[in-house]
C-alpha cells in the first residue's frame, strides 16, 4: 500500500531535495499527440480463406470524421484502408457489428481524443459524477490506492456490487482502453442506483463526501487517502475582557465559501474566518450567568494536503419563491497562500507537509440555472503537478462527459477571472485577505440584483488545490493489477475487431439491386468501385439469384446476355416502383463521387442496341397498370398482367392522356379502357371517368401508384364497373376474432362487412355462439367500455381487418348509460360495495333512491344500524383517494361529473342527519398531528364555505380542535423563539399545513417536511385561492405551535446540560446530533437578503451562519428509502 508524504521519503532514504527530483523523474508521462498505425490485419475468429492485404494508413488521432464527401480523392483515400477481401469479411460478421451499434450507438466508434485521455458517457444526468471521477483519476494518490487494493469476494462480496472493485475497473479502462469514452453503468450499479437515479442530478460536493465514506466502509486502508482531504478547524468563542475562551476542534473536508459580494476567493476565505461580535441581546452567557460581549468564529487549525473549496452559488429567494443562482464574478488564484487563514500561533516550517502554498489542479464548473444544468471540469494532468510554478497554464484538460479536449490559456484565464482582472488592472484579491471590505456589504442588498439570476451561466462551483511540494507516488505504485490489464487487453482486442468492421462498413456501399422482371439481390461494394464495374457485378449477382430461384430463369432474363453498354443502374424506390436519378456519362466515376449513400435501392435497366436511354424526369407521371383478370380470386395483383406506363403531361397529366397511354401499352381500343384507382391512404375506390380532369389534382393519383385496368365488352362510357364492385367489397371485408362467453382467448373468427351495423355483427356472433343477441354485449377488449350504439357501422367504430371483439355476458347498456363503481366512505377509507349502470339524464335525488334500495338489499354488515333513507345519503365524486364534489339533489348526474364513461367512481357517505352542505360549501379533511407523541389523528371532515378567509378558517379549526385562535396575523412572520409556551395565558397557537392524499401514507418525517405556516398565506386571502386552493376532498394538517416551541426549548436545554462548555456552532461548524426534530431557529432580526444555507449530511447538519441554533439530525436529514444506498445527504437554502 502506498502511504502519502513522509513514509515514502523515509523508505527511499533520500533527502528532501533529492526526493523531489526522484519523484519528478518517475511520475508517469503525459500521453503525447502521435500518429498511430491502423492496420487491416485479419480479425479474430475470421473464417475467410484469404488474408487482407497488409495496408497501413497513418492518420492523426482525434481528427474529425471525413463524412460523406463526394470527390474522387476522398474515395481513393477510403479505398486505401480496405481491400476487396475485407468486404467478404464484413459480410460474414456484419451481425456482430449491428448488435454492437444497437447496444452502444454509433458514438461507440468515435475517434479517441488527440489528448490520449478518455471521456465518460453520461447516463442521463451523471455529469456531476463524471467530473468527480475524472478528477479522482487525475489525483495520483487516489489512483495508487485504487490500483493497490485487492478484491476479496469473501469480505467484499461480489465484484458487481463492490464499489472499489468497479472503481478499479473504471480507472483501468481510462488508462488502457482503446475507446474514446467508457461507461460508468457498472459503477453506478454497485452504488445501488437504478435508471431513475441516473436521470436525477445531484451535487458534486455532496457526492465527494458520500463516495469517500463508501470507499472507507469497503477498505480501512482508504483512511490514508481520505486524510489527504481532511484537516481540522476550531470553532471558538472568546471574551478578551474576561480572558475566557471556549473552543471545539472539528474535522472538515471542504470549506464552503460565500460568492455573493466576494470579488475573489481570497476575500471569501477572509470572510469565512473573520469573527463576529456577540453584543447587545446576543451577548455570551458565562457559566456564572453573566452576559458579556464576545467574539465568535472559526479558525483553521490545519489545512489538508488536498484542499477543497465549495463556492456557494445557490440560494432561495423568499420574495420570488424560487431558487436563484449567484453569478457574481470571482477571481480564482492559481496559487493560494493559506498562511493568512490558519491559526496565528501555528508553526510554519519549510517542510512540504507545512507549506502554506497551494496550486490549483481541478475546477468543477456548473453551467445552467438554479433548477438544473450541466457539470464538467478542468483538471491538470498528473505529469505536470511538479511544474505548476514554471508552467501554470499548461497541461489543463476539459473533461466534458465523453469529450476530452485541451484547455487553452485564454479559456483557463476566462474561467479563473484573471482576464477580466488584468483588463481592470488588478488581480481580484484584497490587500488584506482577512478584510471583507470588498466594495459591497455581503449582508446587505447592494449588488443583489446584478448577482442573482434564474438564467443560465457557467461558473466555477468547486475548486481543488494541492499543497506545493506534496510528493507524487512513484511509477511502480501506479501500476494497475495484472488481472485488470488482461481484461482490458481482451476488451481492446474485441473492440479493435468491431472497430475494423465499422471501418470496413464506412468504406462500402450496400446496394439493393432490383431487375425489371422481379429479381433482387444485395450487393456490398467499395465506395471506390466505379459505376460501370458495379453494373457488371449487379448483373452477376442477379444471374445467381435467378439461377437459385425455382425454375432457374436466368437464361430468359433480358439482362443475362445483353452487352454491358445496354445496361445501367439508376436509383429506385421499391415502395412506389418508380425509377429515380440516372447517372448518364458518369459511368467511370466511383459510387461515392456520384452521391450514393451507405445504403441505396437501385434498378438494373436494359435497353435495345438501337434504343436511347430515357433520362430521369422528377415530374413525370409514371403509373403501374394492372390488367384485371376476373378469374383471379380476390383481385390479387400478383396473378394479373402488369405494365408500367408513363403518362404525358407529367404532374398535370389528365385521365384522357392516361387512357390513351394504357390503350397503347396493351394494344386496346381507347373506348374499351375502364380505369379504377384505389387510394393508398384509406383504400377508397374510384372510377377515373372524366377525361379532362387531372389525375393528381382531381383524383389524388400520384406518380408511382397502382391503377387497375378493366377491359369492357363495348364502349366504357356508361359502363357499370364490375371491378369497382369487387375492389369495394374487398376493401370493406374484414376478419374479426371473438371469444367464447367467459373466456379471454379470441379463438374464433369470422368475416364481416365494414358497412354493416354493430347489431348485425352481434347477431351473427350470437348465432355462432348459440345464444340470444339480447343476452350479450360487445367491447374492444374485456377492460374497455361497451359498444352502446348498435346502429353505428363497423367502420365508424374503428374496426379494421384483424380486429378483436370481446363478447361479454349481459344485456348492453343504453347509449346514455355508464357503469359506475360505488364506494362507502367512512373514517377517510373507501370500500367498494357494488357496480350499477346509471343513466346520464337521471337526477341525483332519483339516483339516491335507487342506491338506497340497493343498499337495503345487501347484507346488514354493510350499512350496520344506519337508517336507509335517501335524505341521509351523501353522494360525492371520487378521484383516486379523494372524495371530491358533493352531488346536489336537484342536479343531473352527468352534468355534475367531469368525466362520463364506464368505470366512473362514486363515494357514498351514510349520515345521521339530513344533508346540510350548501352550494357554496366544500368538505375538507383535517388531521391533527401531535409531534411530541408522534401521533396522527384520523381524518375529520369539516364543512366550510369556499369564500371564507384564511383567518376565519384558522379560528374555526382552532375552536374545533381546542387550539385557540392566534389572531389575524396567525403565525405568519412570528419567530419561533417568540412562540408562547403552554400556561402563559395566551392559549395555544394553530400550525397549519396543506397535505396531499396521493402517494404512500404520511409519517412523522413527511409531516415535518410540509410547508407549515406558509409566509405567502395572508389572513385575508380566500381559502379557495392560491396558495391554499382548497376544494372538496382537500387535506389539511394542524398542530399546536406552543407544543413545538416547548419541544425546541427542551431540546436546547438537554444539549446544554450534556455539554455545558459547548457554544453554538459557527459558520461551517457541525451541529449536535441529539435532537430528533425538524426545525432550526433563526433570530427574527436576521436580514432576508443574507441567505441561510443548511446541509444535512449523514445525520449531521452544517450551516453557514453563527446565529442558527437547532437540532441537525432533523427530519430533513431523514432521507427517503429509495435514495442510493450510500448517497444519504441533502442540501438546501433558506
C-alpha positions, 0 to 999 in steps of 0.5 A: 500500500502506498502511504502519502508524504513522509513514509515514502521519503523515509523508505527511499532514504533520500533527502528532501531535495533529492526526493523531489527530483526522484519523484519528478523523474518517475511520475508517469508521462503525459500521453503525447499527440502521435500518429498511430498505425491502423492496420487491416490485419485479419480479425479474430475468429475470421473464417475467410480463406484469404488474408487482407492485404497488409495496408497501413494508413497513418492518420492523426488521432482525434481528427474529425470524421471525413463524412460523406464527401463526394470527390474522387480523392476522398474515395481513393483515400477510403479505398486505401484502408480496405481491400476487396477481401475485407468486404467478404469479411464484413459480410460474414460478421456484419451481425456482430457489428449491428448488435454492437451499434444497437447496444452502444450507438454509433458514438461507440466508434468515435475517434479517441481524443488527440489528448490520449485521455478518455471521456465518460458517457453520461447516463442521463444526468451523471455529469456531476459524477463524471467530473468527480471521477475524472478528477479522482483519476487525475489525483495520483494518490487516489489512483495508487490506492485504487490500483493497490487494493485487492478484491476479496469476494469473501469480505467484499462480496461480489465484484458487481456490487463492490464499489472499489472493485468497479472503481478499479475497473473504471480507472483501468479502462481510462488508462488502457482502453482503446475507446474514446469514452467508457461507461460508468453503468457498472459503477453506478450499479454497485452504488445501488442506483437504478435508471431513475437515479441516473436521470436525477442530478445531484451535487458534486460536493455532496457526492465527494463526501458520500463516495469517500465514506463508501470507499472507507466502509469497503477498505480501512486502508482508504483512511490514508487517502481520505486524510489527504482531504481532511484537516481540522478547524476550531470553532471558538468563542472568546471574551478578551475582557474576561480572558475566557475562551471556549473552543471545539476542534472539528474535522472538515473536508471542504470549506464552503465559501460565500460568492455573493459580494466576494470579488475573489476567493481570497476575500471569501476565505477572509470572510469565512474566518473573520469573527463576529461580535456577540453584543447587545441581546446576543451577548455570551452567557458565562457559566456564572450567568453573566452576559458579556460581549464576545467574539465568535468564529472559526479558525483553521487549525490545519489545512489538508494536503488536498484542499477543497473549496465549495463556492456557494452559488445557490440560494432561495429567494423568499420574495420570488419563491424560487431558487436563484443562482449567484453569478457574481464574478470571482477571481480564482488564484492559481496559487493560494497562500493559506498562511493568512487563514490558519491559526496565528500561533501555528508553526510554519516550517519549510517542510512540504507537509507545512507549506502554506502554498497551494496550486490549483489542479481541478475546477468543477464548473456548473453551467445552467440555472438554479433548477438544473444544468450541466457539470464538467471540469478542468483538471491538470494532468498528473505529469505536470503537478511538479511544474505548476510554478514554471508552467501554470497554464499548461497541461489543463484538460476539459473533461466534458462527459465523453469529450476530452479536449485541451484547455487553452490559456485564454479559456483557463484565464476566462474561467479563473477571472484573471482576464477580466482582472488584468483588463481592470488592472488588478488581480481580484484579491484584497490587500488584506485577505482577512478584510471583507471590505470588498466594495459591497456589504455581503449582508446587505442588498447592494449588488443583489440584483446584478448577482442573482439570476434564474438564467443560465451561466457557467461558473466555477462551483468547486475548486481543488488545490494541492499543497506545493511540494506534496510528493507524487507516488512513484511509477511502480505504485501506479501500476494497475493489477495484472488481472485488470490489464488482461481484461482490458487487453481482451476488451481492446482486442474485441473492440479493435475487431468491431472497430475494423468492421465499422471501418470496413462498413464506412468504406462500402456501399450496400446496394439493393439491386432490383431487375425489371422482371422481379429479381433482387439481390444485395450487393456490398461494394467499395465506395471506390468501385466505379459505376460501370464495374458495379453494373457488371457485378449487379448483373452477376449477382442477379444471374445467381439469384435467378439461377437459385430461384425455382425454375432457374430463369436466368437464361430468359432474363433480358439482362443475362446476355445483353452487352454491358453498354445496354445496361445501367443502374439508376436509383429506385424506390421499391415502395412506389416502383418508380425509377429515380436519378440516372447517372448518364456519362458518369459511368467511370466515376466511383459510387461515392463521387456520384452521391450514393449513400451507405445504403441505396435501392437501385434498378438494373435497366436494359435497353435495345442496341438501337434504343436511347436511354430515357433520362430521369424526369422528377415530374413525370407521371409514371403509373403501374397498370394492372390488367384485371383478370376476373378469374383471379380470386380476390383481385390479387395483383400478383396473378394479373398482367402488369405494365408500367406506363408513363403518362404525358403531361407529367404532374398535370397529366389528365385521365384522357392522356392516361387512357390513351397511354394504357390503350397503347401499352396493351394494344386496346381500343381507347373506348374499351379502357375502364380505369379504377384507382384505389387510394393508398391512404384509406383504400377508397375506390374510384372510377377515373371517368372524366377525361379532362380532369387531372389525375393528381389534382382531381383524383389524388393519383400520384406518380408511382401508384397502382391503377387497375385496368378493366377491359369492357365488352363495348364502349366504357362510357356508361359502363357499370364497373364490375371491378369497382364492385369487387375492389369495394367489397374487398376493401370493406371485408374484414376478419374479426376474432371473438371469444367464447362467453367467459373466456379471454382467448379470441379463438374464433373468427369470422368475416364481416362487412365494414358497412354493416351495423354493430347489431348485425355483427352481434347477431351473427356472433350470437348465432355462432355462439348459440345464444340470444343477441339480447343476452350479450354485449360487445367491447374492444377488449374485456377492460374497455367500455361497451359498444352502446350504439348498435346502429353505428357501422363497423367502420365508424367504430374503428374496426379494421381487418384483424380486429378483436371483439370481446363478447361479454355476458349481459344485456348492453347498456343504453347509449346514455348509460355508464357503469359506475363503481360505488364506494362507502366512505367512512373514517377517510377509507373507501370500500367498494360495495357494488357496480350499477349502470346509471343513466346520464339524464337521471337526477341525483335525488332519483339516483339516491333512491335507487342506491338506497334500495340497493343498499337495503338489499345487501347484507346488514354488515354493510350499512350496520344500524344506519337508517336507509333513507335517501335524505341521509345519503351523501353522494360525492365524486371520487378521484383516486383517494379523494372524495371530491364534489358533493352531488346536489339533489336537484342536479343531473348526474352527468352534468355534475361529473367531469368525466362520463364513461364506464368505470366512473367512481362514486363515494357514498357517505351514510349520515345521521342527519339530513344533508346540510352542505350548501352550494357554496360549501366544500368538505375538507379533511383535517388531521391533527398531528401531535409531534411530541407523541408522534401521533396522527389523528384520523381524518375529520371532515369539516364543512366550510364555505369556499369564500371564507378567509384564511383567518376565519378558517384558522379560528374555526379549526382552532375552536374545533380542535381546542387550539385557540385562535392566534389572531389575524396575523396567525403565525405568519412572520412570528419567530419561533423563539417568540412562540408562547409556551403552554400556561402563559395565558395566551392559549395555544397557537394553530400550525397549519399545513396543506397535505396531499392524499396521493402517494404512500401514507404520511409519517412523522418525517413527511409531516415535518417536511410540509410547508407549515405556516406558509409566509405567502398565506395572508389572513385575508386571502380566500381559502379557495385561492392560491396558495391554499386552493382548497376544494372538496376532498382537500387535506389539511394538517394542524398542530399546536405551535406552543407544543413545538416551541416547548419541544425546541426549548427542551431540546436546547436545554438537554444539549446544554446540560450534556455539554455545558462548555459547548457554544453554538456552532459557527459558520461551517461548524457541525451541529449536535446530533441529539435532537430528533426534530425538524426545525432550526431557529433563526433570530427574527432580526436576521436580514432576508437578503443574507441567505441561510444555507443548511446541509444535512449530511449523514445525520449531521447538519452544517450551516453557514451562519453563527446565529442558527441554533437547532437540532441537525439530525432533523427530519430533513436529514431523514432521507427517503428509502429509495435514495442510493444506498450510500448517497444519504445527504441533502442540501438546501437554502433558506 
